[in-house]
Amino acid sequence: MIDLTISIREDPGAPEHVFRLLAGDGQPHAGTTLPDPGAALAAVERFGEDIFFPKPGPPKLCTQQYGGPQVAVVTGTFHGRTVHSTFTRTDGCEIARWKAMAPLLGGAAT
């Protein structure tokens, strides 16, 4: 079962937009409010384990580029595990995380 709430701000002073993804058995359920629930579910199933629950490893080298002031916070449950994950666009690594989960964050996959 997947029950995630996604809170997004385009910049710190902007209004918050809230979406929800409810899913089970590989299908979005009623109550999901994302623009493309199927794509969001596919992104979560493909990347969720690694993004929500990263395994410790060597430090990553991230390009020093700025992708914008957007911030998204994802909370809830992913297959019985508690999720509290923040997404930003502050460097190359964070931009890559954002792009991987773009359908969950209310955008299109790139």
N, C-alpha and C positions, 0 to 999 in steps of 0.2 A: 504494500500500500504506500502511496505517495500522497502527502498532504503538505504542500509548500505555500507559504505566503511570501510574495516578492514586493518589497517597498523600494521605489525608485525616485530619485531626485535628479533633475537635469543639472542643477547646480545647488549650492548650499542654501540659497534664498528662494528657490523655486518650490512650488507646491509638490507634495508627495503623491505619487501614483501607486496604487496598491492593486496587485493582481493575485490570483490564486490558481494553483494547479492541484487538482484532486484526480487521482488515477489509481487503477488497480487492474490486474489481469491484462496489462499491456494496452489499456484503453483509458482515455480521459473520461472522467465522470462528470455528471451534472454539478454545477457550482464552480466549474473552472471558468475563469474570466480572462484568460490570456487571448491575444489576437489569433494565434495559431496553436491551439492546444496539442495537436498531433506532432508538430515540429518541436514544441517545448518538451513534450514527453520523450521524444526520440533523443534530444540533446541530453536530457537528464539521465536517461538510461545509458547512453553512450559514455558520457563524461562525468556523471555525478559522483561515482565512487572515488575517483581520483581527485576531483576538485573539492568535494565536500569533506573528504577524509584523507588528505594527502599523507603519504608515508614519509617519514624522516629520511633524509638523504643529504648528499653533499649540497653546499650552497649553490644557488643558481646565479648565473650572470645574466642580468637583464639589461636590455638596451635602455638608455636614458632618453626616452621620448615621452611626450605628454599627449595623451589621447583625448583629454577633456575632463571637465569637472564632475561628470556623472558619478553617482554612487548608488549601488543597489545592495540591499540586505535581504538575504533569503533565510527564512526560518521555517521550522516545522519538522516533518519526519520523512525520511527516505528509507524505505524497506525496514522500518522498525528502529532506525537510528536517528537520533536527534541532530538536526542541522541548524547551525547558526553561522552563516558565511557572508562576508562582505566582499563586494566586487567594486573595483575602481578602474580607472584608466590612467594611472599615474606613471607607469613604465611599461616596457615591452612585455614583461611576464604577465602583468595585470591585464593589459590589452588582449593578450592571447586567451586568458581565462574568460574575459568578457565575450570575446568573439565565439568561443566554444559554446557558451551558454546563452548566446544572443536570443534565441527563440524563447527561452525562459524569462529573459530580462525585457521582454516586450518588443524585441526587434527581429530582424531577419538574420539568418545564419550567413556568414560571409566566408 
